């Protein structure tokens, strides 16, 4: 198995072979969860620092559990009480963590490109946990793994992303990864939340969700960022619910084996109804479990420190 990367900054520039290596590596880590002792000594003596400039419970906790199951030491940097609030720069914060012998820095930042900037200035492995509207690579990978695990393939599947495509870093990582693995991607949502250039990526656009759902093998519902409603990007939440909420009525016109996904956290009753979220078609809780296995795989694969990075 050849893996020559130092950082995970995004999925845009990864090839199919590299994505497959990550999927194959995650599988045995997930099997570890069934054991009475759910740990392996792989990263004993290594230190993982989480640096989250945006609030996150799900992603940060998933990384922390993944690192601890690999026997790494974990340091969570509390931004609100750190030197960052005193004006310390991102690079200086990163160099401070590296001076403390952090081997990995997992960063979430509101500015696109922040992880890339750290990677160019530090020897530690940098993992992007979400940067601005750019990418969320480990979410894209865990979605990829979940589809692969449940459907036994990715090539030829029709995958539909629904919601705020414009602002979603999850959507971008999903599109890059799934396209490379041979899936056919479609998106659906209000015109104001669909990027104007998205069709140039080979993505089909549907403004009628009913038509889109009928053709899909997988439907990934993206969270509506209610804070965006202040920008008046759609008339009202009520109208969004009427046109784009995945309901049991829409599920009824879909293929019988359609798989329902959501990266979380969910706005129940807005982008997805509770009966669909709790249906046998939904794999939302499995996505959370798979997220730990995938992040374990990423940490394991990045263990050797080499010069090349994912963003080559």
N, C-alpha and C positions, 0 to 999 in steps of 0.2 A: 504494500500500500504506500503510495507516494503522496506526501502532503508537505508542501514547501512554503508555508505561510506563517507569518508572525502575528498578524492581526485579523480580526473580522470587522470590516468597516461597512460592508454592504454586499448585496447579492448581484448587483448589476454586472460586475465584471468576472463573476465566477463561471466556470464552464460546467457542462453536464457531468463530467467525470468527478469533479470536486464535490458537487452537490450529492452525487451518489455515494461517495466516500463518507460524507457526513451522515447520510441516512443509514448506511450499513454499520457505521460505528455506534449510532444511537440505539440500535436494536438490542445488542447485548447489555447495554446499560439499563434499558427498560426491564429486561428480564431480572436484573438485580433487585427490582422492587418487590419481587415475590418471595425473597429470602427473609429469614428471620433477622439477619444482620444486613442492613441495606447500605453497607459501606465497602469501599475498596481503598487500599493504601496508595493509589496512583499518584496523588499530589501531596503526599506527606512532605512537610518542610517548605511548601509553596504558600505564598500569601496572595489572596485575592482581595482587592479593594473595590468597593462599589461607590461610585461618585455620581449621584443623581441630582441634577440641577432642576429637574421637574419631579413633581410627586408621582410615586408609583409604589403600589403595594405588591401587585401580582408579579411584575417582571423582576423587581429587586429580590423579593422573597424566593422566587424560582431560581434565580442565580445563586442565592445564598445556600439554598438546600442542595443544589447541584454541586457547588464547591465543597460543602461539608461532607457530602456522600463520597467525594473523591479524597477526603481527609485533608483538604487544604485549610489553612487558617483564613478567616474572613474578617475584614474590617469594613464597617459601614460608615462612610463619612457623612456626618450630619451637616448639610450645607448651611442651614439656618444658624448654626452655632459655631461654624468654622471660620477660618481666616478669610474665606470668600466674601463674607459680608463686610469685611474690612477693606475690600478692594483688591485682594490678591488675584492675580491673573490665572487663567486656566492652566497655562503652561507651568507657571510657578507651583500651582497646586499639584500638578502631575509630577513635577520634578521632586517635590517634597515627599510624595508617596513613594516614588522610585528610590529616593535616598533612604527611606524606611524599609527598603528591600521588598516592595510590592512587585510580584512577578506578573500580575494581571491587573489592569484597571478597566473596570466595566463602567461606561459612562452613558448617561442620558442627559441630553442638552437641548435647549430650545432652538439653538442655532444649527442649521445644516452645516456639516463640515467640521464641527468641533472634534469628533473622534479622529478624523483624518489629520487635523492639526496636531493633536497629541501624538499620533503615531509617528509623525515626522520629527518629533522632538524628543522622544523617549525610546529606551530600549525595551521597556516592559511591553507585554502584549496588550493591545487595546481592543476591547470588544464594544461595539456600538449597540447600546440598548435603546436606541431611538434618538434620532437627531432632526429636530425641526420637522419639516414636511418631506424630508429626504427618504430615509429608510428605517426599518426596524427588522434587521436581518434574522435575528433568532426567532421572531414571531413568524416570519416567512418560512423559516426552516421547520418549525414545529407544525405549521399548517401543512407543509409539503409532506412531512413524515406521517401526519395523521391520515392524509389522503392515501398515501402509499400503503400504509398499514391496513386500512379498511377496504380499499378498492383493489389492492394487490398490483396496481399499476398506476401510472400517471399519463403516459402517452395516449393520446386520443380522447381523453376525458374532456368534457365540456364543463368548465368551471365558471360560475357566475359570481361576481363581486357586486354587492348592493350597498348603496349609501353614499357617504361623503368621500368620493374618490379623489377629489381635488386636494383635500388637506391630509389624506391618509397615507402615512408612511408604511402602514401595514399593506395597503393596496399595492404600493410600488414594489415592495419586496416580494409579494405574492406574484405579481405580474412577471417580474424578472425571473424568478425561480421556476414557476410553472411553465412559462413559455420555453425555457431552455430544456425542460424535461418532456416537452412535446404535448402539453395540454392546450386546448383551445379556450381562450379567455374572452369573456364578455363582461360588461359592466352595465349597471342600471342605477339610475338616480335622477334627481332633478337636473335639468340642463346646466344650471348655475354651479352644480357640484361635480360636473364631469369636465376634465381638462380638454381643451379644444384640440390638442394635438395627439390625443391618446390613440386614435385609430392608426396613426403612423407606426405604432408599436405592434400592429397586427391584432388589436383588440376590437371586438365588436361592441357597439353601443346600442342599448335599448332604453328608450324612455318609457315604454310600456312594460311594467314588471311582469304582468301575466304572460306575455309572449316569451319573455326571457326565461321564466321559471320552467315553462313546458319543455325546454330543450336541455336543461341543465342536469348534469350528473352530481354536481356539488354546488351548493349555494353558501357563500361565505358572507354573512351579514356584518357590515362594519358599523361601529358605534357612531351615532349622530352626535357630533360635538355641539351640545346645546349652546355653548358660549358663542358659536359661529352664528347663531340665530340673531345676535345683535347686529350682524352685518347684513341682515335681510336677504340671505341667499336663497331662501324659499319663503313663501307667503306666511305660513304658520305651521306649527307642529301638528295641528289637526289635519291640515291638508297633506302633510308628509305621511302621516299615519294612513290616510285614505288611499294614497297612491303607491306608497313604497314599503309599508310594514308587511313583513312576511307573516301571514295569518294561516289558520288551519284551512280556510277556503282556498288560498293560493297553494298551500301544500297539497291539497286534494287534486289539483290539476297538474302537478308535477309528476315525474317518473316515480314509480312505487319505491325504488331504492335510493331516491335522492338523499344526499348527505347534507345536513345542516350544520354550519360552523359559525362561530362568533369569537373574535379574539378577546372580548371582554374589556372592561366591564360592560355588562348589558344595561341598556335602558329598556326594561320590560314595558311593554305596552306602547313603545314608540317605534323602534326599528324592528322589533320582533315581539310577537305575542307570547304570553306565558305558556300556552298549550303547545306551541311549536317548540319553544326552548326546552320544554320538558318531554317532548315526544321521543319515540324510539328512533327517529331519523337523526336526532341531534347528537353530536359528539363533543359538545362544549366542555364537559368535565374531562373527557379524555384528552382534549387539547392541552389542558392545564397539566395533566400528568405527563404527557409527551414532551411538554416544554422542559421539564426537568431532565429527561433523558437526552434531549437534543443539546441542552446547554452543558451537560456533562460531556457529551461528545465533542463539542466545540472546545471546551477547556482542555480535554485530553489531547486533541489534535494540535492545539496551539502550544503544547508543552515544550517541544524543541524550539529554541530561539534561533530563527534564521533571518536572513536579511529581507527576503521577499514578503510582500503583504498582499492581502486579498484585493487591494485596489490597484494592483499593477496595471 
